């Protein structure tokens, strides 16, 4: 039997009814007519094969089952709201926007929360996101295409103003069948230096962090087993078992939890700074954005996964 499923519009309607206390008020909050909302609830009841409303002459409220469904749905609805804000920032083409450039790791792991907070505190400002590797972000800021950039390179950037706003950790990970995963021991710096790894392209902060960490111990990385131009491609290569590699654990939390990838202990230090970069004087909204970003980044544990 196929499990019942409710779409996010219906879940959002149920949450609004729960919050506002009636079908009419919940429908209004969602921009629907009460008739359309009632019809949507009836369809949902047929889907889950149980009542979702206690219908009374004085008005309708959620059943205990519906309240439980709403509580289960809240993380999904919160994630969808963050996604909508981030997608809007990525696709805006208005002239009156604040453009933020960010490295791919920052764009995936941090920007959604930062943009959501910025939209909440600066509702009149329209935000546009440009994602690139760390060197690309620096080029966009230097050229004036972006007012503010956030990178995760270990090297101090030149030609721009810069301020550390937090830290991010890279993890050494591999397919569960790789010898590093099955040995249960700590991998040495020398082993990392001589093992062909799956790596990001030159210019990436992730690649630069790995090479910088090895250089501090007098090593150069061996020839890569694979060189990937995005975090998604790197993740796929790691899962396929092409080679071990380093990646922010925040971006592969589901793979680690599901056992598709395994984090390997190593003596190589792979923490790197999150650095804001800009040229000239910052506008008030850009300053506010960086304040929000720094507050969030400092409140996240470096080992967050």
Secondary structure per residue as TSV (DSSP state, phi and psi in degrees):
chain	resnum	aa	ss	phi	psi
A	1	X	-	360.0	131.4
A	2	X	-	-75.3	129.9
A	3	X	-	-61.1	145.1
A	4	X	-	-66.4	150.2
A	5	X	-	-140.2	141.2
A	6	X	-	-117.9	136.5
A	7	X	-	-75.3	164.4
A	8	X	H	-67.3	-29.1
A	9	X	H	-62.2	-42.7
A	10	X	H	-67.4	-41.9
A	11	X	H	-62.9	-39.5
A	12	X	H	-65.4	-37.3
A	13	X	H	-65.0	-45.2
A	14	X	H	-60.7	-41.9
A	15	X	H	-64.0	-39.2
A	16	X	H	-67.1	-38.7
A	17	X	H	-63.2	-42.9
A	18	X	H	-61.9	-40.7
A	19	X	H	-73.0	-41.0
A	20	X	H	-97.9	-11.0
A	21	X	S	91.0	1.1
A	22	X	S	-161.5	160.6
A	23	X	H	-64.7	-42.8
A	24	X	H	-60.6	-46.7
A	25	X	H	-68.6	-38.5
A	26	X	H	-65.7	-40.5
A	27	X	H	-62.9	-42.9
A	28	X	H	-61.2	-41.4
A	29	X	H	-64.3	-29.0
A	30	X	H	-92.2	-2.0
A	31	X	T	78.0	25.2
A	32	X	-	-111.9	162.0
A	33	X	-	-79.5	156.5
A	34	X	H	-62.9	-35.7
A	35	X	H	-63.5	-44.3
A	36	X	H	-65.4	-38.2
A	37	X	H	-65.9	-42.2
A	38	X	H	-63.9	-40.6
A	39	X	H	-64.1	-40.2
A	40	X	H	-63.0	-41.2
A	41	X	H	-65.6	-40.2
A	42	X	H	-62.8	-40.4
A	43	X	H	-63.5	-40.3
A	44	X	H	-64.4	-38.5
A	45	X	H	-63.0	-38.2
A	46	X	H	-66.9	-34.6
A	47	X	H	-66.4	-47.2
A	48	X	H	-92.2	-4.8
A	49	X	T	58.7	46.0
A	50	X	S	-165.1	158.3
A	51	X	-	-70.6	140.0
A	52	X	-	-112.4	-14.4
A	53	X	E	-125.4	141.7
A	54	X	E	-93.2	106.6
A	55	X	E	-91.2	120.2
A	56	X	E	-128.2	160.3
A	57	X	T	-61.6	-31.2
A	58	X	T	-85.2	-4.6
A	59	X	E	138.3	167.6
A	60	X	E	-113.0	142.4
A	61	X	E	-129.0	166.6
A	62	X	E	-71.1	143.6
A	63	X	-	-73.5	170.4
A	64	X	H	-61.4	-37.9
A	65	X	H	-63.4	-42.0
A	66	X	H	-65.6	-39.4
A	67	X	H	-60.3	-41.5
A	68	X	H	-64.0	-42.4
A	69	X	H	-60.8	-42.0
A	70	X	H	-61.8	-43.1
A	71	X	H	-63.8	-40.1
A	72	X	H	-64.8	-33.2
A	73	X	H	-80.7	-17.9
A	74	X	H	-57.3	-44.8
A	75	X	H	-59.9	-37.0
A	76	X	H	-65.9	-44.1
A	77	X	H	-67.9	-37.8
A	78	X	H	-63.7	-43.2
A	79	X	H	-64.5	-37.9
A	80	X	H	-65.3	-39.8
A	81	X	H	-62.6	-42.5
A	82	X	H	-64.0	-41.4
A	83	X	H	-60.6	-43.5
A	84	X	H	-62.5	-42.2
A	85	X	H	-63.1	-44.1
A	86	X	H	-67.0	-42.4
A	87	X	H	-64.2	-39.4
A	88	X	H	-61.8	-41.8
A	89	X	H	-66.2	-34.5
A	90	X	H	-70.7	-33.7
A	91	X	H	-104.7	-0.7
A	92	X	-	-66.5	141.3
A	93	X	-	-127.2	11.2
A	94	X	-	-61.1	156.8
A	95	X	S	-74.4	-36.2
A	96	X	S	-90.0	69.9
A	97	X	E	-131.5	158.5
A	98	X	E	-101.7	118.3
A	99	X	E	-95.1	124.7
A	100	X	E	-113.1	125.1
A	101	X	E	-102.1	138.7
A	102	X	E	-146.1	147.8
A	103	X	E	-64.0	164.0
A	104	X	H	-63.3	-40.7
A	105	X	H	-61.8	-46.7
A	106	X	H	-63.5	-41.4
A	107	X	H	-60.0	-39.0
A	108	X	H	-84.0	-40.2
A	109	X	H	-94.1	-27.4
A	110	X	T	-121.8	-40.5
A	111	X	H	-57.2	-39.8
A	112	X	H	-54.9	-45.6
A	113	X	H	-67.3	-39.3
A	114	X	H	-66.1	-42.8
A	115	X	H	-67.8	-36.8
A	116	X	H	-63.0	-44.3
A	117	X	H	-64.8	-39.6
A	118	X	H	-65.2	-41.2
A	119	X	H	-63.9	-35.6
A	120	X	H	-70.2	-36.1
A	121	X	H	-94.2	-21.0
A	122	X	-	-130.4	67.8
A	123	X	T	-64.2	-21.9
A	124	X	T	-83.8	-10.3
A	125	X	-	-93.5	131.9
A	126	X	E	-97.7	130.5
A	127	X	E	-108.0	139.8
A	128	X	E	-125.6	132.7
A	129	X	E	-106.5	133.3
A	130	X	E	-120.7	122.7
A	131	X	E	-106.4	136.8
A	132	X	E	-157.6	177.6
A	133	X	-	-77.0	174.3
A	134	X	H	-60.9	-41.0
A	135	X	H	-65.5	-38.8
A	136	X	H	-63.5	-39.0
A	137	X	H	-61.7	-44.9
A	138	X	H	-60.0	-42.2
A	139	X	H	-61.9	-39.9
A	140	X	H	-67.9	-36.3
A	141	X	H	-72.3	-43.4
A	142	X	H	-62.2	-34.7
A	143	X	T	-81.0	-10.2
A	144	X	T	87.6	1.8
A	145	X	S	-65.1	-36.3
A	146	X	-	-120.0	140.1
A	147	X	S	-76.0	-37.6
A	148	X	E	-134.0	143.5
A	149	X	E	-129.5	155.3
A	150	X	E	-131.1	124.1
A	151	X	E	-124.9	167.8
A	152	X	-	-130.9	42.7
A	153	X	-	-89.8	144.7
A	154	X	S	-77.1	-12.0
A	155	X	S	-94.2	136.1
A	156	X	-	-60.2	127.3
A	157	X	-	-76.1	147.4
A	158	X	S	-105.6	154.4
A	159	X	S	78.4	9.5
A	160	X	S	-144.1	162.3
A	161	X	E	-77.8	147.1
A	162	X	E	-145.2	146.1
A	163	X	E	-150.1	128.4
A	164	X	E	-69.9	131.1
A	165	X	E	-118.4	-0.6
A	166	X	E	169.4	-169.1
A	167	X	E	-136.2	157.6
A	168	X	E	-137.5	146.3
A	169	X	E	-109.7	138.0
A	170	X	E	-97.2	146.5
A	171	X	E	-115.1	143.4
A	172	X	E	-83.8	119.9
A	173	X	E	-132.2	160.5
A	174	X	E	-158.1	169.9
A	175	X	-	-61.9	143.5
A	176	X	T	-59.1	-19.9
A	177	X	T	-87.5	-7.2
A	178	X	S	-68.4	146.0
A	179	X	H	-55.4	-32.5
A	180	X	H	-63.3	-35.1
A	181	X	H	-76.4	-33.7
A	182	X	H	-86.5	-16.8
A	183	X	H	-77.5	-28.7
A	184	X	-	72.8	13.8
A	185	X	S	-110.9	169.8
A	186	X	-	-82.6	130.4
A	187	X	B	-83.9	132.2
A	188	X	-	-80.4	164.8
A	189	X	H	-60.1	-41.5
A	190	X	H	-61.4	-38.3
A	191	X	H	-67.7	-40.4
A	192	X	H	-62.6	-40.3
A	193	X	H	-67.2	-29.9
A	194	X	H	-100.4	-9.2
A	195	X	S	-86.3	126.5
A	196	X	-	-63.7	124.7
A	197	X	-	-114.2	157.7
A	198	X	E	-83.8	123.8
A	199	X	E	-133.5	162.0
A	200	X	E	-76.7	171.5
A	201	X	-	-72.8	159.0
A	202	X	T	-56.7	140.7
A	203	X	T	100.8	-16.9
A	204	X	-	-77.6	140.2
A	205	X	H	-64.8	-33.0
A	206	X	H	-64.6	-45.8
A	207	X	H	-63.0	-45.1
A	208	X	H	-63.3	-37.6
A	209	X	H	-64.2	-44.1
A	210	X	H	-61.1	-48.8
A	211	X	H	-66.5	-37.6
A	212	X	H	-65.3	-40.8
A	213	X	H	-64.9	-40.8
A	214	X	H	-67.8	-39.4
A	215	X	H	-62.5	-33.7
A	216	X	H	-61.7	-23.5
A	217	X	T	-102.1	10.2
A	218	X	T	79.6	22.8
A	219	X	-	-118.7	152.6
A	220	X	-	-111.6	147.8
A	221	X	-	-69.5	145.1
A	222	X	-	-72.3	173.0
A	223	X	-	-57.3	131.2
A	224	X	-	-63.1	148.2
A	225	X	S	-75.0	-31.0
A	226	X	E	-158.2	145.7
A	227	X	E	-122.5	115.9
A	228	X	E	-114.4	145.8
A	229	X	S	-98.7	7.0
A	230	X	S	-152.6	160.5
A	231	X	H	-64.4	-39.0
A	232	X	H	-61.9	-41.8
A	233	X	H	-67.1	-38.3
A	234	X	H	-63.7	-44.4
A	235	X	H	-59.6	-43.3
A	236	X	H	-64.0	-40.1
A	237	X	H	-64.7	-40.4
A	238	X	H	-64.9	-43.8
A	239	X	H	-64.8	-35.5
A	240	X	H	-73.5	-11.5
A	241	X	T	82.4	19.9
A	242	X	S	-60.7	-41.9
A	243	X	-	-173.6	163.3
A	244	X	-	-68.7	169.8
A	245	X	E	-170.8	176.0
A	246	X	E	-113.4	141.9
A	247	X	E	-159.7	153.6
A	248	X	E	-65.7	125.0
A	249	X	G	-63.5	-22.4
A	250	X	G	-58.9	-33.5
A	251	X	G	-81.5	-14.3
A	252	X	G	-125.3	26.4
A	253	X	H	-56.5	-41.6
A	254	X	H	-65.6	-40.2
A	255	X	H	-65.5	-38.8
A	256	X	H	-68.2	-43.7
A	257	X	H	-66.0	-35.6
A	258	X	T	-86.2	-1.3
A	259	X	T	79.7	9.6
A	260	X	S	-76.7	-26.2
A	261	X	S	-131.2	154.8
A	262	X	E	-126.6	129.1
A	263	X	E	-79.5	137.5
A	264	X	E	-113.0	131.2
A	265	X	-	-68.4	138.7
A	266	X	B	-145.0	152.6
A	267	X	S	-81.7	-4.4
A	268	X	S	-79.4	126.8
A	269	X	-	-81.1	120.2
A	270	X	-	-124.0	28.8
A	271	X	E	-87.4	137.8
A	272	X	E	-136.0	156.1
A	273	X	E	-78.7	148.7
A	274	X	E	-93.7	121.3
A	275	X	E	-122.6	126.9
A	276	X	E	-86.0	138.2
A	277	X	E	-130.8	145.9
A	278	X	E	-162.6	167.0
A	279	X	-	-117.0	142.4
A	280	X	S	65.2	-155.1
A	281	X	S	-82.0	138.1
A	282	X	-	-81.6	141.3
A	283	X	-	-71.1	160.8
A	284	X	H	-56.9	-40.0
A	285	X	H	-70.8	-32.0
A	286	X	H	-68.6	-39.9
A	287	X	H	-62.1	-42.0
A	288	X	H	-65.0	-41.4
A	289	X	H	-58.2	-45.8
A	290	X	H	-67.0	-34.5
A	291	X	H	-62.9	-44.8
A	292	X	H	-64.4	-42.7
A	293	X	H	-63.4	-44.5
A	294	X	H	-64.9	-40.1
A	295	X	H	-62.1	-44.1
A	296	X	H	-68.5	-44.9
A	297	X	H	-63.8	-39.4
A	298	X	H	-72.2	-23.2
A	299	X	H	-88.0	-4.2
A	300	X	S	-94.1	133.2
A	301	X	-	-63.0	144.1
A	302	X	T	-61.4	-30.6
A	303	X	T	-89.3	11.5
A	304	X	-	-56.2	130.0
A	305	X	-	-138.5	360.0
